[in-house]
Amino acid sequence: MIIPKYFEDNHTFGVNDEPMRAYYIPTSTAQNPDWKCRQETDRFFLLNGDWSFRYFDSIYDCQEAFYEEGYDTRHFDTLPVPSNWQDHGYDIHQYTNTRYPFPFDPPYVPHENPCGAYVRKFTYKKPEGTATYHLNFEGVDSCYYVWLNGTFIGYHQVSHSTGEFDITDALREGENTLAVLVLKWCDGSYLEDQDKFRNSGIFRDVYVLARPENYVRDFFIKMQLKDNYTAADVTIPLTFAKESIPVSYKLTTACGCTVAEGVSDGNSIAFSASDLTLWNAEHPYLYTLTLSTDNETIRQRIGFREINIKESIVYLNGQKIRFRGTNRHDSDPYVGSAVTLDHIRKDMSLMKQHNFNAIRTSHYPNAPEFYELCDEYGFYVIDESDIEIHGVVNLYNLNIWKEGKKNPFPPFLSDNEDWTESVVDRVQKNVMRDKNRTSVVIWSMGNEAGYGCTFEDALAWTKSYDPTRLTHYEGSMHYPRNPKRGKTDFSNIDLRSRMYAAIPEMHAYLDNNPDKPFIQCEFIHAMGNGPGDIEDYYQLEEQYDTFVGGFVWEWCDHGIYMGTTNDGRKKFYYGGDSGEYPHDGNFCMDGLVYPDRRPSTGLKEYKNVHRPVRVHLEDAASGTYILQNNLDFTNLKEELYLTYEILQNGMAVASGEIRDTELLDVAPRSKKTVQLPIKPLENGACSVIISSHQLHEKPFTPAGFKLGFDQIMLNENCTDTLTALLDAEKASADSCSCAANGTASAITYTENDRVITINGADFVYVYNKLTGMFDSMIYKNHSFLKRPMEMNIWRAPTDNDRVVKRLWYEAGYDKMTQRAYNTTIEAQEDGSLKLHTTSSMAPIFRQRFLEIDAEWIITPDGIVRSSMEIERDAIMRGIYSEYFEDVTENDNPFQANEAFLPRLGIRLFLSKRMNQAEYFGYGPHESYIDKRRASYLGKFTSRVCDLHEDYMRPQENGSHYHCEYVSVADDSRKLTVYNEQPISFNLSEYTEEELTTKGHNYELEKSGYTVFCIDYRQSGIGSGSCGPQLAKEYRLDDTHYTFSFHLKPEIL
């Protein structure tokens, strides 16, 4: 072996690397102080680009001293830096959530430990006035050895931390050769078991910093706000490379006005600043601080803010705040974790456009420039250390989930003194680097790693070093119960943090004088179609100031771009698609945006739930409304204006703007009763949509940008369209009744053992006596059914059905059969024909499940009215509860979860040419009983193909809730479904069977039909993929249902 085995020594985290310091970019004093990016500065030398590269399957295969001067690398490949080598054909992609990709044998890793040899030749000219030089690596996974011009420089691990080396003695003027050996795994990999693709290589920037002989090495900007948050005392301890030297400082406003200036006193700077503009996420105002010696300047942009806790409530600058946050991984479908600044800005742009104000860096520190952008654009950051030890939950025969209420994280590492130094080192690397970032308001010790002495020491150090920020560690709830150990110390944790806590559990904590603010560091799991419970958690925030918000899991789907199909569909791979073991399938596809950053309907749902203004109706007749300002620091009149649209029967008939600053004078987090020029209309269904818009341009949003909306129903009328349909039906029935007096029925029929053939003046319908459904509907010589009609309770399981779907399969919901027992035929006085059928549904090898008493009335003009009384078998309803008899309702994700129905309705198969839809219901986005806040009640038209929401793993999608009517048509015919009691519907090119069985969206094959599901209702969506069970009020779990609808065929 050509290297020492530092990679299996859990007490060696670095060799010859520099002590951690705050991040900054030094420049010469002659540098233009208004530089925009660090590449523009004169003492920063970037080494990114094409490097010579050779991959080895094992570190033991790397036998040649490739780092020596003169070594011939012409047989090497070329690899861009930064990058992940898996994205360039080396090794394989591997996604795993909790399972280690190697045996659990700390600190040892497999002999077959892949590695990459990197070589970069570069020409360097030492800048004038410099004498020392430092080589920086901002991110390398997992550990690396460095040589310059054949000289060993050092070793570093902790993948997401900066490694800095003094290369003064080895660096030459002119040509240099830098060599780096990167190993896929090291002892530190046991502490980096994060839920992500396990990428390897140099994935962040590499650069050289040129410094004078003596310089400011480190500094810590500390501030104490005073005078009712209008002024501050600032102290800045300084550390020098050698002896202390004078340091000039200057603090200026955003427009360049000087606030304070002077010269340091020994090893510190102290000054006061007054008339301050404070920093917060809504108004991220930054000052510029420069620190200058004779031949070097350091520029830092800083904000003035103070975060603290009073009576278990979090305050920023004396104001209560809420975190509307998301967990964000570095993940790009094209470059993996080697994300660019443009990529980060894109993420932040989408976050701001969708009303986020906070980011948790799950589960490792981001690149330093990320935090500068958070300072600039206004995000509260939970800065998380590079620690996760989740794989211990998978160790054999520990039975941890059964004992989960005690400690699901075996403390083999977290409560092991031999690993304390390693855990503390990782926390220190994070805190020391990012301590001057204004946006960082909470230090997080890591994620899902258990608790014990290692974290107690890390928390104690953090609180001692930086008492100005809050501390967080959700893993503290998984503390060891070792009676020999003594009392566990939680005193240095400021927040009560949970993941995916169910609402009843939160009530129990928040109702009992909580001793700490409650935060959900992960919740409303955004996997696939979801989340569906965002509004419920918002209402909890409204109820309790001690619930300070949470962070959605997670921001993006983690997919690997693998080209396109022959018909141009993008292919994104997830776990298992590369043949790796172990893997966790599509559990990485759990974001609010798709891999390519297209917003999902879940993101749109989040945006409108967390709109800055909510409007409540007090009295429609007088136009009295209540404006609720949900912003923490902004008066509505300063930033927003309102628009309104009055809808009649789902269509806009009047509109206006509200820019009156007196009316909009609503203080942060307060309400005001106002008069608005909005009055209800008498006819038809009437509602008003009141939207909030941005008054001024901001970095990611133009003036006029829509921030959210409320829809307020101004009457309880149904639409004129529904009224007309019902009235026309009644009028036709009355007419036919008169015409039929004393004459034969307008409808005739024939029957045999299997079917009833029904003949009207313009139609021929075939009713199947064996199923109780129509086999065929021909109206005016146009066929409307391409396959027989059928009852339907199945939906392609969503990712949030991950737990309950096992019960669905066990119950046989996906294998239902239908049979009819008896059908009677009765002619009506109005000329209609009434069929009455008793039938049932039963899964193969299970008992009868649904008893159906159905009445079908066929009118002389071809309209079909259906009314069903449906009884659900009580035994089937609860038969599977004992699966979870030892687990309480609040335990996640394994809870007592009865096999409630996925949906209840009928399914039609229409001609694929019938592809134009019109409906009145919740649209334009897919909508469900618990996921509809991004939509509104209106009249919409769409192509059937555009109703499909293209989730990476196919599943139920595209349904529309609370619809009065829906029609689907082609150029020659139209079928309309309507009902007095609203229904749900789904129109798709794909069958539920296709969506159920295919693993990727690009594998879907169109059915050749327009598949039309007419539903009494569907169960809600929830966030049960990694969260609480679906709330009872959203389940389709009754024992009796009354389901009715009307079918009206037309020729156009």
Number of C-alpha atoms within 10 A of each C-alpha: 11 12 13 9 10 20 27 17 14 20 17 17 20 20 14 14 19 16 13 19 21 20 18 18 18 25 24 24 15 10 15 12 15 7 11 9 9 16 13 13 17 19 23 19 19 15 20 16 14 16 21 19 22 20 20 17 16 16 23 15 15 20 10 10 12 21 24 17 16 10 13 10 15 9 9 15 13 16 18 16 22 25 24 25 25 18 19 13 9 16 17 16 25 23 31 26 21 21 23 21 20 15 11 16 10 17 16 19 20 14 10 14 17 21 27 24 23 27 25 19 16 11 11 14 10 18 14 13 14 17 13 18 21 19 24 20 22 20 26 29 26 26 28 28 22 20 22 25 19 19 18 17 22 21 25 26 29 29 27 25 25 28 27 25 22 19 20 14 11 15 21 16 9 10 12 18 21 22 27 23 25 26 24 24 25 27 25 30 28 26 25 29 26 29 19 21 22 22 24 28 28 30 25 24 21 22 17 20 21 26 27 19 13 18 24 25 17 19 23 19 19 17 20 15 20 12 9 9 18 15 19 21 14 16 17 17 16 20 18 14 14 11 11 17 19 17 23 17 21 16 23 17 17 12 8 10 11 14 18 15 18 14 17 20 15 13 17 17 20 18 18 15 18 15 11 17 18 20 23 26 21 16 15 21 21 21 22 20 22 17 23 22 19 14 17 23 23 18 20 21 20 22 23 25 21 21 17 19 17 12 12 20 22 25 16 19 19 15 15 20 21 23 22 20 27 27 22 21 23 23 22 22 20 17 20 24 24 22 20 17 13 9 15 16 16 13 17 22 16 18 21 21 16 22 21 24 22 27 26 30 22 28 28 29 32 25 20 17 15 17 22 19 16 23 25 21 24 23 30 25 25 27 28 26 30 29 28 25 26 24 23 24 21 18 14 8 6 14 12 18 17 13 10 14 13 14 19 23 27 23 23 17 23 26 22 13 15 14 19 21 16 22 26 21 18 27 25 20 22 26 25 20 20 25 22 22 21 27 30 24 23 20 27 30 35 30 26 26 31 30 28 26 23 22 26 23 17 22 25 16 16 23 18 11 13 16 12 16 17 22 21 25 27 24 22 24 19 20 22 23 14 11 7 6 11 8 10 15 17 17 10 21 22 22 23 21 21 20 22 23 20 20 15 11 12 18 14 11 17 20 10 8 11 16 15 21 22 25 24 23 27 24 28 29 31 30 30 32 30 31 32 28 25 25 19 13 19 17 11 18 16 12 12 16 19 27 28 23 24 29 25 27 26 26 27 29 29 30 25 23 19 13 13 12 11 7 7 9 12 15 18 25 22 27 26 17 16 13 11 15 14 17 23 19 18 24 23 21 26 26 29 30 25 22 23 17 18 12 16 21 24 27 23 21 25 26 23 23 25 20 21 23 27 21 21 16 15 14 13 16 11 13 15 18 18 17 21 20 24 22 19 19 19 18 19 26 17 15 16 24 21 22 16 22 19 25 25 23 22 22 17 17 11 12 14 13 14 17 14 11 14 8 16 21 16 22 19 18 18 13 18 15 16 14 13 15 12 21 17 19 15 11 13 19 24 26 27 22 19 23 22 26 21 19 19 14 12 12 9 15 16 13 13 15 17 20 21 23 26 22 22 18 18 22 15 10 14 17 21 15 16 19 15 11 19 16 12 12 17 12 12 16 19 15 13 20 19 14 16 17 12 8 9 11 20 20 22 17 14 10 13 9 8 11 18 20 18 18 18 21 13 13 20 22 22 20 23 23 25 17 25 29 23 20 21 19 23 17 22 16 11 15 17 21 19 18 16 18 22 19 21 23 20 22 23 20 23 26 29 27 24 15 20 24 22 13 20 21 13 14 23 18 23 20 16 20 18 19 17 19 12 13 17 11 14 11 17 16 16 20 26 26 23 19 20 19 23 21 22 23 23 19 19 14 10 13 13 17 22 20 19 22 18 22 20 22 22 24 23 24 22 25 21 19 19 19 16 19 15 20 17 20 15 12 10 17 18 14 13 18 14 12 14 14 12 10 17 12 18 19 19 21 17 21 20 22 23 21 24 20 21 26 22 23 20 17 22 23 23 24 18 19 16 22 22 20 22 17 25 27 25 26 25 20 24 22 28 26 22 22 25 26 26 23 24 21 26 22 23 16 16 14 16 24 16 16 22 19 20 18 20 23 26 26 27 23 26 25 23 29 28 21 23 24 27 26 19 25 24 16 11 11 18 18 19 19 23 25 21 15 14 20 25 26 27 22 30 26 22 19 24 22 14 17 23 18 15 15 16 19 18 20 16 17 13 13 16 15 21 27 24 21 24 24 25 22 24 25 22 26 28 30 29 29 26 25 23 26 26 23 18 12 11 17 21 19 19 12 12 13 16 13 19 22 22 21 19 19 25 18 14 9
